[in-house]
Amino acid sequence: MRRIRKTIGILRDNSGETIVEVLVAFTLLSIIMVTFSQGIAFATRTEARANENRKNADLAMLDFQTRLASGQRDDSYAQITGVFNDRIKVESITVNVDGQPYTYAFYEMIK
């Protein structure tokens, strides 16, 4: 019987959470939600930018292949130095897509 009275006394003294505790918990939850939403927004913007860069790189590669197939060459056709300097030439072609330069190197074996 004594334990029941003691338990009832403890439960009677527990008056619940104060308004300050609720406000602190709500503030912490709000800060966490803002941080999470900013992370989601950053990831979304980064993914869109990556898709745009990939699309531009694909267009630049297509332009490079078209120029190479049609025989259009830049003035950057130079001899490579090193062990294979008598057998390999390298050409770099720079293609601009939406103001972004993409440089491709083309290696050709000399017969």
N, C-alpha and C positions, 0 to 999 in steps of 0.2 A: 504494500500500500504506500509505503514511503517513496518508492521509486516512481510511482504514478504521480504523486503530488509534486515531486521534484521535476519530472518531465512537463507536467502541466504548467509549472512556474516558469520554466525555460521558454516554452512555447508562448506563454502570455507576455513575456518580456520582448519577444521578437516582433517588433512592430512593422517590419517590412523595409523596403528600400526607401531612402530619402530622395527628394527631388534632385539633390546635388549628384547623387550616384547615377540617377537616370540621365541627367544632362551630360555627365562625363562619358557615360557609355554611348550616348547618342553622338557626341562630338567625335569620339574615337571611331565609331562606325562610319560617320560622314567622311572623316579624313581617309580612311581605308578605301571607301567607295570612290572618292575623287582620284586617289592614286591609281586605283584599278582602271577607272575609265580613261585616265590619261595614257596608261599603258596600252590599252586597247586602241585608242586613237592613234598613238605613235606607230603601232604595228600595222594598222590599216594604211596609214600614209606611206610607210616604208614598203609595203607590199605593192601599192599602186605605183610607186616610183620604180621599183624593181621590174614590174611588168612593162612600164614605159621604156626603161633602158634595154630590156630584152628585145622589145619590138624594134627599137632603133638599131640595135646591133644586128638583128636579122635583116633589116632593110639595107644596112651598110654592107653586109656580106653579100646580099643579092646584087647590089650595085657593083661591088668588087668583082664578083664572078662574071657579070655582064661585060664590064670593061676588059677583063682578062680574056674572055672568049672572043670579043670583037677586035682584039689586038691593040687596044689603046694602052699605051705605056707612059708612065711618068718619066721624068728625067733622072729619077733616083736609081736607075739601073746601075748597080755598082758591082765590082769584083769583090768576092769574099777573100779574106786573108786567112792563112792557116794551112793546115795539111792539105786540104782539097782546093786550094786557091786556083789551080789550073783547070778544075773540072766543074765548079759550082759558081753560079751567079745568083745574087739576091736582089730582089726588087721590092721596095715598099710602096704601097699605095695608101694614101690617106683619103678617106671618104667622110664628108660632113653630112650628118643627118640631124636636123633641128638644132644646128649650132654646136653639136657635139662631134668632135673629130674621132674617127676610128681608123687606126693604122693597122694594115695587114702586111705581112711579109710573105713574098712569094720566092721560093728557091727553085732554080732551074739548073739542070745538069747540062753542061756543054759537051757536045759530041766531039 
